[in-house]
Amino acid sequence: MGNPACGGVRIKKILRSRLPERFAGKLPPFLIEVAVGVGLPLLIVGIRLLFFETWGEMAPLAPIFVAIVAAAILAGWRAGMMTLVIGQALVWILIMAPRGSLGPKDAVSVGVLILATVCELAVLAIIALYQREIAIAWSRRESQMGLLQKALREIDHRTSNNYQTVMALVIAQSKRARDPAVKEALQQVADRIRAISAASTKLAVASESLQKVRIGEHLADLCKEIERGLSRDGVLVECEFDDMVLGADEAVSVSILVNELVTNALKHAFPDDSAGRIRISLKRVRHGTELVVADNGVGTGGSAKTKGTGLGKRLVETFVKQLDARHEMDSDTSGTRHHILFSA
């Protein structure tokens, strides 16, 4: 449950209408309320006096209704009350009372003034109650959102722990495996779990939304993880990502593709401890989004390792299809380049 004291503070902050909030920290809220509560009736009555020759005493109190509503909405009910009192007094003295005196003109005028004041008070009360209900509704909404965010953080934490547990089990099993092929296969599984886990972490409450991921930040972290796990001196991994947001499914697919292609390049493009460079880029282009993973290694024909399970290739094909993307690969003695173009 939310803290009642905090809820009260939120209600007070919401009840301070737009102008006091906008200038918070620059001017005291009460000073803004006074400025609005005094300025608006002076302005309205001044405009009314400009047309006194044309309108005379016709509907002298009507403009004050407008001023009260405007003051209450702009700066709260206190400003509205100041506008009511000052506006009624100015209209009575300058327009309704004979020759600027304070005495009553006639019983009808007094009755009109009293009735208008009662109606204005009713309007002001309605606005104040409405603002209070909005404030309470917003406070409840913030409290519910706080509980939801807390629950989502807990779910995300547990999901992350589950990924870590599975990955630890796979790594432990790979260490006990005697067959080098089995050991490598299990290590690759662990790497793929790590990539999915990293993408899921970016889907947490801290991301742009529960369905969006800032893919540039995520891929940069993923590349660092891959580089720490597999790279060696002499092999440089370069990243260049546009600042963009992808949907959850797209982010996971791109993460797996980058993980597979970069891992494959690190393992096979630079045999015999040769030096080189791997470049990963994700950019907006004319027809969509382009993912490029390129290296300046020996190319597929010159790789020292020719055997493999083919799982990485099948994973790449699967996630390219999931993105509804176009995949082109060029490989020669100057290196291998993967171009993946998809709409996002």
LOROMI-623084 format. One record per residue (C-alpha): x, y, z; residue in one letter. Coordinates in Angstrom, 1 decimal, always signed. Layout:
<node x="X" y="Y" z="Z" miba="A"/>
...
//
This chain:
<node x="+0.0" y="+0.0" z="+0.0" miba="M"/>
<node x="+1.1" y="+3.5" z="-0.7" miba="G"/>
<node x="+2.2" y="+5.9" z="+2.0" miba="N"/>
<node x="-0.9" y="+8.1" z="+3.0" miba="P"/>
<node x="+1.4" y="+11.0" z="+3.7" miba="A"/>
<node x="+2.9" y="+10.8" z="+0.3" miba="C"/>
<node x="-0.6" y="+10.5" z="-1.2" miba="G"/>
<node x="-1.5" y="+13.7" z="+0.6" miba="G"/>
<node x="+1.5" y="+15.5" z="-0.8" miba="V"/>
<node x="+0.6" y="+14.3" z="-4.3" miba="R"/>
<node x="-2.9" y="+15.7" z="-3.9" miba="I"/>
<node x="-1.6" y="+19.1" z="-2.7" miba="K"/>
<node x="+0.8" y="+19.2" z="-5.7" miba="K"/>
<node x="-2.0" y="+18.4" z="-8.2" miba="I"/>
<node x="-4.4" y="+20.8" z="-6.6" miba="L"/>
<node x="-1.9" y="+23.6" z="-7.3" miba="R"/>
<node x="-3.0" y="+24.2" z="-10.8" miba="S"/>
<node x="-0.9" y="+24.7" z="-13.9" miba="R"/>
<node x="+0.7" y="+28.1" z="-13.3" miba="L"/>
<node x="+1.9" y="+27.5" z="-9.7" miba="P"/>
<node x="+3.4" y="+24.1" z="-10.9" miba="E"/>
<node x="+4.9" y="+25.7" z="-14.0" miba="R"/>
<node x="+6.7" y="+28.3" z="-12.0" miba="F"/>
<node x="+7.5" y="+26.1" z="-9.0" miba="A"/>
<node x="+11.0" y="+26.9" z="-7.8" miba="G"/>
<node x="+11.0" y="+30.3" z="-9.3" miba="K"/>
<node x="+8.0" y="+32.0" z="-7.5" miba="L"/>
<node x="+6.1" y="+31.0" z="-4.4" miba="P"/>
<node x="+2.7" y="+29.4" z="-5.4" miba="P"/>
<node x="+0.7" y="+31.8" z="-3.2" miba="F"/>
<node x="+2.3" y="+34.8" z="-4.9" miba="L"/>
<node x="+1.1" y="+33.4" z="-8.3" miba="I"/>
<node x="-2.4" y="+32.8" z="-6.9" miba="E"/>
<node x="-2.5" y="+36.4" z="-5.7" miba="V"/>
<node x="-1.2" y="+37.7" z="-9.0" miba="A"/>
<node x="-3.9" y="+35.8" z="-10.9" miba="V"/>
<node x="-6.7" y="+36.5" z="-8.3" miba="G"/>
<node x="-6.0" y="+40.3" z="-8.4" miba="V"/>
<node x="-4.9" y="+40.7" z="-12.0" miba="G"/>
<node x="-7.8" y="+38.9" z="-13.7" miba="L"/>
<node x="-10.6" y="+41.0" z="-12.1" miba="P"/>
<node x="-8.7" y="+44.2" z="-12.8" miba="L"/>
<node x="-8.3" y="+43.2" z="-16.4" miba="L"/>
<node x="-11.9" y="+42.1" z="-16.9" miba="I"/>
<node x="-13.4" y="+45.2" z="-15.2" miba="V"/>
<node x="-11.1" y="+47.4" z="-17.1" miba="G"/>
<node x="-12.3" y="+45.9" z="-20.4" miba="I"/>
<node x="-15.9" y="+46.2" z="-19.2" miba="R"/>
<node x="-15.4" y="+49.9" z="-18.4" miba="L"/>
<node x="-14.0" y="+50.5" z="-22.0" miba="L"/>
<node x="-17.5" y="+49.5" z="-23.3" miba="F"/>
<node x="-19.5" y="+51.4" z="-20.6" miba="F"/>
<node x="-20.6" y="+54.0" z="-23.1" miba="E"/>
<node x="-22.0" y="+51.3" z="-25.4" miba="T"/>
<node x="-23.4" y="+48.8" z="-22.9" miba="W"/>
<node x="-24.1" y="+51.0" z="-19.9" miba="G"/>
<node x="-25.2" y="+49.0" z="-16.9" miba="E"/>
<node x="-26.3" y="+46.0" z="-18.9" miba="M"/>
<node x="-25.2" y="+42.6" z="-17.4" miba="A"/>
<node x="-22.4" y="+44.2" z="-15.4" miba="P"/>
<node x="-21.6" y="+41.0" z="-13.5" miba="L"/>
<node x="-21.4" y="+38.6" z="-16.5" miba="A"/>
<node x="-17.7" y="+39.1" z="-17.2" miba="P"/>
<node x="-16.8" y="+38.2" z="-13.6" miba="I"/>
<node x="-18.1" y="+34.7" z="-14.1" miba="F"/>
<node x="-15.6" y="+34.2" z="-16.9" miba="V"/>
<node x="-12.8" y="+35.7" z="-14.7" miba="A"/>
<node x="-13.7" y="+33.4" z="-11.7" miba="I"/>
<node x="-13.6" y="+30.2" z="-13.9" miba="V"/>
<node x="-10.3" y="+31.3" z="-15.6" miba="A"/>
<node x="-8.7" y="+32.1" z="-12.2" miba="A"/>
<node x="-9.8" y="+28.8" z="-10.6" miba="A"/>
<node x="-8.5" y="+26.7" z="-13.5" miba="I"/>
<node x="-5.2" y="+28.6" z="-13.9" miba="L"/>
<node x="-4.3" y="+29.0" z="-10.3" miba="A"/>
<node x="-6.7" y="+27.2" z="-8.0" miba="G"/>
<node x="-9.8" y="+27.9" z="-6.0" miba="W"/>
<node x="-8.1" y="+30.5" z="-3.8" miba="R"/>
<node x="-7.3" y="+32.6" z="-6.8" miba="A"/>
<node x="-10.9" y="+32.2" z="-7.9" miba="G"/>
<node x="-12.2" y="+33.4" z="-4.6" miba="M"/>
<node x="-10.0" y="+36.5" z="-4.7" miba="M"/>
<node x="-11.3" y="+37.2" z="-8.2" miba="T"/>
<node x="-14.8" y="+36.9" z="-7.0" miba="L"/>
<node x="-14.4" y="+39.3" z="-4.1" miba="V"/>
<node x="-12.4" y="+41.9" z="-5.9" miba="I"/>
<node x="-14.4" y="+41.6" z="-9.2" miba="G"/>
<node x="-17.7" y="+42.0" z="-7.4" miba="Q"/>
<node x="-16.5" y="+45.0" z="-5.4" miba="A"/>
<node x="-15.1" y="+46.8" z="-8.5" miba="L"/>
<node x="-18.3" y="+46.2" z="-10.5" miba="V"/>
<node x="-20.4" y="+47.4" z="-7.7" miba="W"/>
<node x="-18.4" y="+50.5" z="-7.1" miba="I"/>
<node x="-17.6" y="+51.5" z="-10.7" miba="L"/>
<node x="-20.7" y="+50.3" z="-12.5" miba="I"/>
<node x="-23.7" y="+49.5" z="-10.4" miba="M"/>
<node x="-23.5" y="+52.0" z="-7.5" miba="A"/>
<node x="-24.6" y="+55.6" z="-8.3" miba="P"/>
<node x="-21.7" y="+58.0" z="-9.0" miba="R"/>
<node x="-19.1" y="+55.6" z="-7.6" miba="G"/>
<node x="-20.6" y="+55.6" z="-4.1" miba="S"/>
<node x="-20.8" y="+52.5" z="-1.9" miba="L"/>
<node x="-24.5" y="+52.9" z="-1.2" miba="G"/>
<node x="-27.1" y="+50.7" z="-2.9" miba="P"/>
<node x="-28.7" y="+52.1" z="-6.0" miba="K"/>
<node x="-31.9" y="+50.2" z="-5.5" miba="D"/>
<node x="-33.2" y="+46.9" z="-4.0" miba="A"/>
<node x="-33.2" y="+45.2" z="-7.4" miba="V"/>
<node x="-29.4" y="+46.0" z="-7.8" miba="S"/>
<node x="-28.7" y="+44.6" z="-4.4" miba="V"/>
<node x="-30.7" y="+41.5" z="-5.2" miba="G"/>
<node x="-28.9" y="+41.0" z="-8.5" miba="V"/>
<node x="-25.5" y="+41.3" z="-6.7" miba="L"/>
<node x="-26.5" y="+38.8" z="-4.0" miba="I"/>
<node x="-27.9" y="+36.3" z="-6.5" miba="L"/>
<node x="-24.8" y="+36.6" z="-8.8" miba="A"/>
<node x="-22.5" y="+36.2" z="-5.8" miba="T"/>
<node x="-24.3" y="+33.0" z="-4.7" miba="V"/>
<node x="-24.1" y="+31.6" z="-8.3" miba="C"/>
<node x="-20.5" y="+32.5" z="-8.5" miba="E"/>
<node x="-19.7" y="+30.8" z="-5.2" miba="L"/>
<node x="-21.6" y="+27.7" z="-6.5" miba="A"/>
<node x="-19.5" y="+27.7" z="-9.7" miba="V"/>
<node x="-16.3" y="+28.1" z="-7.8" miba="L"/>
<node x="-17.3" y="+25.2" z="-5.4" miba="A"/>
<node x="-18.0" y="+22.9" z="-8.3" miba="I"/>
<node x="-14.6" y="+23.7" z="-9.9" miba="I"/>
<node x="-12.8" y="+23.1" z="-6.6" miba="A"/>
<node x="-14.6" y="+19.8" z="-6.0" miba="L"/>
<node x="-13.9" y="+18.7" z="-9.6" miba="Y"/>
<node x="-10.2" y="+19.5" z="-9.2" miba="Q"/>
<node x="-10.1" y="+17.6" z="-5.9" miba="R"/>
<node x="-11.7" y="+14.5" z="-7.5" miba="E"/>
<node x="-9.1" y="+14.7" z="-10.3" miba="I"/>
<node x="-6.3" y="+15.0" z="-7.7" miba="A"/>
<node x="-7.6" y="+12.0" z="-5.8" miba="I"/>
<node x="-8.0" y="+10.0" z="-9.0" miba="A"/>
<node x="-4.5" y="+10.8" z="-10.0" miba="W"/>
<node x="-3.2" y="+9.9" z="-6.6" miba="S"/>
<node x="-4.9" y="+6.5" z="-6.8" miba="R"/>
<node x="-3.6" y="+6.0" z="-10.3" miba="R"/>
<node x="+0.0" y="+6.8" z="-9.2" miba="E"/>
<node x="-0.4" y="+4.4" z="-6.2" miba="S"/>
<node x="-1.6" y="+1.7" z="-8.5" miba="Q"/>
<node x="+1.2" y="+2.4" z="-11.0" miba="M"/>
<node x="+3.7" y="+2.2" z="-8.2" miba="G"/>
<node x="+2.4" y="-1.2" z="-7.1" miba="L"/>
<node x="+2.4" y="-2.4" z="-10.7" miba="L"/>
<node x="+6.0" y="-1.2" z="-11.3" miba="Q"/>
<node x="+7.1" y="-2.9" z="-8.1" miba="K"/>
<node x="+5.5" y="-6.1" z="-9.2" miba="A"/>
<node x="+7.0" y="-5.9" z="-12.7" miba="L"/>
<node x="+10.5" y="-5.2" z="-11.2" miba="R"/>
<node x="+10.0" y="-8.3" z="-9.0" miba="E"/>
<node x="+8.9" y="-10.4" z="-12.0" miba="I"/>
<node x="+11.9" y="-9.1" z="-14.0" miba="D"/>
<node x="+14.3" y="-9.9" z="-11.2" miba="H"/>
<node x="+13.0" y="-13.5" z="-10.9" miba="R"/>
<node x="+13.1" y="-14.0" z="-14.7" miba="T"/>
<node x="+16.7" y="-12.8" z="-14.7" miba="S"/>
<node x="+17.5" y="-15.1" z="-11.9" miba="N"/>
<node x="+15.9" y="-18.0" z="-13.8" miba="N"/>
<node x="+18.1" y="-17.2" z="-16.8" miba="Y"/>
<node x="+21.2" y="-17.1" z="-14.7" miba="Q"/>
<node x="+20.3" y="-20.4" z="-13.0" miba="T"/>
<node x="+19.7" y="-22.2" z="-16.4" miba="V"/>
<node x="+22.9" y="-20.7" z="-17.8" miba="M"/>
<node x="+24.9" y="-21.7" z="-14.7" miba="A"/>
<node x="+23.6" y="-25.3" z="-15.1" miba="L"/>
<node x="+24.5" y="-25.4" z="-18.8" miba="V"/>
<node x="+28.0" y="-24.0" z="-18.1" miba="I"/>
<node x="+28.5" y="-26.5" z="-15.2" miba="A"/>
<node x="+27.5" y="-29.3" z="-17.5" miba="Q"/>
<node x="+29.8" y="-28.1" z="-20.2" miba="S"/>
<node x="+32.8" y="-28.2" z="-17.8" miba="K"/>
<node x="+32.0" y="-31.8" z="-16.9" miba="R"/>
<node x="+31.7" y="-32.9" z="-20.5" miba="A"/>
<node x="+34.7" y="-34.9" z="-21.8" miba="R"/>
<node x="+33.8" y="-34.7" z="-25.5" miba="D"/>
<node x="+35.1" y="-31.4" z="-26.9" miba="P"/>
<node x="+32.2" y="-31.2" z="-29.4" miba="A"/>
<node x="+29.7" y="-31.5" z="-26.5" miba="V"/>
<node x="+31.6" y="-29.0" z="-24.4" miba="K"/>
<node x="+31.5" y="-26.4" z="-27.3" miba="E"/>
<node x="+27.9" y="-27.1" z="-28.0" miba="A"/>
<node x="+26.9" y="-26.5" z="-24.4" miba="L"/>
<node x="+29.0" y="-23.3" z="-24.3" miba="Q"/>
<node x="+27.2" y="-22.0" z="-27.3" miba="Q"/>
<node x="+23.9" y="-22.7" z="-25.6" miba="V"/>
<node x="+25.1" y="-20.7" z="-22.6" miba="A"/>
<node x="+26.0" y="-17.8" z="-24.9" miba="D"/>
<node x="+22.6" y="-17.9" z="-26.5" miba="R"/>
<node x="+20.9" y="-17.9" z="-23.2" miba="I"/>
<node x="+23.0" y="-14.9" z="-22.2" miba="R"/>
<node x="+21.9" y="-13.0" z="-25.3" miba="A"/>
<node x="+18.2" y="-13.7" z="-24.6" miba="I"/>
<node x="+18.7" y="-12.8" z="-20.9" miba="S"/>
<node x="+20.3" y="-9.4" z="-21.9" miba="A"/>
<node x="+17.5" y="-8.6" z="-24.3" miba="A"/>
<node x="+14.9" y="-9.5" z="-21.6" miba="S"/>
<node x="+16.6" y="-7.2" z="-19.1" miba="T"/>
<node x="+16.2" y="-4.3" z="-21.5" miba="K"/>
<node x="+12.5" y="-5.0" z="-21.5" miba="L"/>
<node x="+12.3" y="-4.2" z="-17.8" miba="A"/>
<node x="+10.5" y="-1.1" z="-16.4" miba="V"/>
<node x="+13.7" y="+0.9" z="-17.0" miba="A"/>
<node x="+13.2" y="+0.7" z="-20.8" miba="S"/>
<node x="+11.2" y="+3.1" z="-22.8" miba="E"/>
<node x="+8.1" y="+0.9" z="-22.3" miba="S"/>
<node x="+7.2" y="-2.7" z="-21.6" miba="L"/>
<node x="+7.1" y="-3.4" z="-25.3" miba="Q"/>
<node x="+10.1" y="-1.3" z="-26.5" miba="K"/>
<node x="+13.8" y="-1.5" z="-26.2" miba="V"/>
<node x="+16.5" y="+1.1" z="-26.9" miba="R"/>
<node x="+18.4" y="-1.3" z="-29.1" miba="I"/>
<node x="+21.6" y="+0.7" z="-29.4" miba="G"/>
<node x="+22.3" y="+0.6" z="-25.7" miba="E"/>
<node x="+21.4" y="-3.1" z="-25.5" miba="H"/>
<node x="+23.6" y="-4.2" z="-28.5" miba="L"/>
<node x="+26.5" y="-2.2" z="-27.1" miba="A"/>
<node x="+26.3" y="-4.1" z="-23.8" miba="D"/>
<node x="+25.8" y="-7.4" z="-25.7" miba="L"/>
<node x="+28.9" y="-6.8" z="-27.8" miba="C"/>
<node x="+31.0" y="-6.1" z="-24.7" miba="K"/>
<node x="+29.8" y="-9.4" z="-23.1" miba="E"/>
<node x="+30.7" y="-11.3" z="-26.2" miba="I"/>
<node x="+34.1" y="-9.6" z="-26.5" miba="E"/>
<node x="+34.9" y="-10.3" z="-22.9" miba="R"/>
<node x="+34.0" y="-13.9" z="-23.3" miba="G"/>
<node x="+35.5" y="-14.8" z="-26.6" miba="L"/>
<node x="+37.8" y="-12.1" z="-28.0" miba="S"/>
<node x="+41.6" y="-12.0" z="-27.6" miba="R"/>
<node x="+44.4" y="-9.5" z="-28.1" miba="D"/>
<node x="+44.6" y="-8.3" z="-31.7" miba="G"/>
<node x="+40.9" y="-8.7" z="-32.5" miba="V"/>
<node x="+39.0" y="-5.4" z="-32.3" miba="L"/>
<node x="+35.2" y="-5.3" z="-32.0" miba="V"/>
<node x="+33.7" y="-2.0" z="-33.3" miba="E"/>
<node x="+30.1" y="-0.9" z="-32.8" miba="C"/>
<node x="+28.1" y="+1.8" z="-34.4" miba="E"/>
<node x="+24.4" y="+2.0" z="-33.6" miba="F"/>
<node x="+21.8" y="+4.6" z="-34.3" miba="D"/>
<node x="+19.6" y="+5.8" z="-31.4" miba="D"/>
<node x="+16.4" y="+3.9" z="-32.1" miba="M"/>
<node x="+13.7" y="+1.9" z="-30.4" miba="V"/>
<node x="+12.6" y="-1.6" z="-31.5" miba="L"/>
<node x="+9.7" y="-3.8" z="-30.4" miba="G"/>
<node x="+10.3" y="-6.6" z="-27.9" miba="A"/>
<node x="+10.2" y="-9.4" z="-30.5" miba="D"/>
<node x="+12.4" y="-7.5" z="-32.9" miba="E"/>
<node x="+14.9" y="-6.7" z="-30.2" miba="A"/>
<node x="+15.2" y="-10.4" z="-29.2" miba="V"/>
<node x="+15.7" y="-11.4" z="-32.8" miba="S"/>
<node x="+18.3" y="-8.8" z="-33.5" miba="V"/>
<node x="+20.1" y="-9.8" z="-30.2" miba="S"/>
<node x="+20.3" y="-13.5" z="-31.3" miba="I"/>
<node x="+21.5" y="-12.5" z="-34.8" miba="L"/>
<node x="+24.3" y="-10.3" z="-33.4" miba="V"/>
<node x="+25.2" y="-13.0" z="-30.9" miba="N"/>
<node x="+25.5" y="-15.7" z="-33.5" miba="E"/>
<node x="+27.2" y="-13.7" z="-36.2" miba="L"/>
<node x="+29.8" y="-12.0" z="-33.9" miba="V"/>
<node x="+30.5" y="-15.2" z="-32.0" miba="T"/>
<node x="+31.0" y="-17.1" z="-35.3" miba="N"/>
<node x="+33.4" y="-14.3" z="-36.6" miba="A"/>
<node x="+35.4" y="-14.4" z="-33.4" miba="L"/>
<node x="+35.8" y="-18.1" z="-33.5" miba="K"/>
<node x="+36.4" y="-18.7" z="-37.1" miba="H"/>
<node x="+37.5" y="-15.6" z="-39.0" miba="A"/>
<node x="+40.9" y="-15.2" z="-37.5" miba="F"/>
<node x="+42.7" y="-18.6" z="-37.3" miba="P"/>
<node x="+46.2" y="-19.1" z="-35.9" miba="D"/>
<node x="+45.9" y="-16.0" z="-33.6" miba="D"/>
<node x="+45.8" y="-13.6" z="-36.5" miba="S"/>
<node x="+44.7" y="-10.0" z="-35.8" miba="A"/>
<node x="+41.6" y="-8.4" z="-37.3" miba="G"/>
<node x="+38.5" y="-6.3" z="-36.8" miba="R"/>
<node x="+34.8" y="-7.0" z="-36.5" miba="I"/>
<node x="+32.3" y="-4.2" z="-37.2" miba="R"/>
<node x="+28.7" y="-4.2" z="-36.1" miba="I"/>
<node x="+26.3" y="-1.5" z="-37.1" miba="S"/>
<node x="+22.6" y="-0.9" z="-36.9" miba="L"/>
<node x="+21.2" y="+2.0" z="-38.8" miba="K"/>
<node x="+18.1" y="+3.5" z="-40.2" miba="R"/>
<node x="+18.2" y="+3.4" z="-44.0" miba="V"/>
<node x="+15.8" y="+4.5" z="-46.7" miba="R"/>
<node x="+13.9" y="+1.2" z="-46.8" miba="H"/>
<node x="+14.0" y="+0.2" z="-43.1" miba="G"/>
<node x="+16.6" y="-0.8" z="-40.7" miba="T"/>
<node x="+20.0" y="-2.4" z="-41.7" miba="E"/>
<node x="+22.0" y="-4.6" z="-39.5" miba="L"/>
<node x="+25.6" y="-5.2" z="-40.7" miba="V"/>
<node x="+28.1" y="-7.6" z="-39.1" miba="V"/>
<node x="+31.4" y="-7.6" z="-41.1" miba="A"/>
<node x="+34.9" y="-8.8" z="-40.4" miba="D"/>
<node x="+38.2" y="-8.6" z="-42.3" miba="N"/>
<node x="+39.1" y="-12.3" z="-41.6" miba="G"/>
<node x="+39.9" y="-15.2" z="-43.9" miba="V"/>
<node x="+36.4" y="-15.7" z="-45.2" miba="G"/>
<node x="+34.3" y="-18.8" z="-45.1" miba="T"/>
<node x="+36.5" y="-20.6" z="-47.6" miba="G"/>
<node x="+39.7" y="-20.0" z="-45.6" miba="G"/>
<node x="+38.4" y="-20.8" z="-42.1" miba="S"/>
<node x="+40.6" y="-23.3" z="-40.3" miba="A"/>
<node x="+37.5" y="-24.9" z="-38.8" miba="K"/>
<node x="+35.3" y="-26.5" z="-41.4" miba="T"/>
<node x="+33.2" y="-28.7" z="-39.3" miba="K"/>
<node x="+30.2" y="-27.7" z="-37.2" miba="G"/>
<node x="+26.7" y="-28.6" z="-36.2" miba="T"/>
<node x="+25.1" y="-26.0" z="-38.4" miba="G"/>
<node x="+22.9" y="-24.9" z="-35.5" miba="L"/>
<node x="+24.2" y="-21.3" z="-35.7" miba="G"/>
<node x="+23.3" y="-21.1" z="-39.4" miba="K"/>
<node x="+19.8" y="-22.4" z="-38.8" miba="R"/>
<node x="+19.3" y="-20.0" z="-35.9" miba="L"/>
<node x="+20.3" y="-17.1" z="-38.2" miba="V"/>
<node x="+17.9" y="-18.2" z="-40.9" miba="E"/>
<node x="+15.1" y="-18.7" z="-38.3" miba="T"/>
<node x="+15.5" y="-15.2" z="-36.8" miba="F"/>
<node x="+15.9" y="-13.5" z="-40.2" miba="V"/>
<node x="+12.6" y="-15.1" z="-41.2" miba="K"/>
<node x="+11.1" y="-14.0" z="-37.9" miba="Q"/>
<node x="+12.1" y="-10.4" z="-38.7" miba="L"/>
<node x="+10.8" y="-10.8" z="-42.2" miba="D"/>
<node x="+14.2" y="-9.6" z="-43.3" miba="A"/>
<node x="+16.4" y="-9.9" z="-46.4" miba="R"/>
<node x="+19.8" y="-11.4" z="-45.6" miba="H"/>
<node x="+22.8" y="-11.2" z="-47.9" miba="E"/>
<node x="+26.2" y="-12.6" z="-47.2" miba="M"/>
<node x="+29.4" y="-11.8" z="-49.0" miba="D"/>
<node x="+32.6" y="-13.7" z="-48.2" miba="S"/>
<node x="+36.0" y="-13.7" z="-49.8" miba="D"/>
<node x="+39.6" y="-13.5" z="-48.8" miba="T"/>
<node x="+39.1" y="-10.0" z="-47.5" miba="S"/>
<node x="+36.5" y="-11.0" z="-45.0" miba="G"/>
<node x="+32.8" y="-11.8" z="-44.5" miba="T"/>
<node x="+29.9" y="-9.3" z="-44.5" miba="R"/>
<node x="+26.3" y="-10.0" z="-43.4" miba="H"/>
<node x="+23.7" y="-7.5" z="-44.5" miba="H"/>
<node x="+20.3" y="-7.9" z="-42.9" miba="I"/>
<node x="+17.5" y="-5.4" z="-43.9" miba="L"/>
<node x="+14.2" y="-5.4" z="-42.2" miba="F"/>
<node x="+11.3" y="-3.0" z="-41.6" miba="S"/>
<node x="+10.9" y="-1.6" z="-38.0" miba="A"/>
//
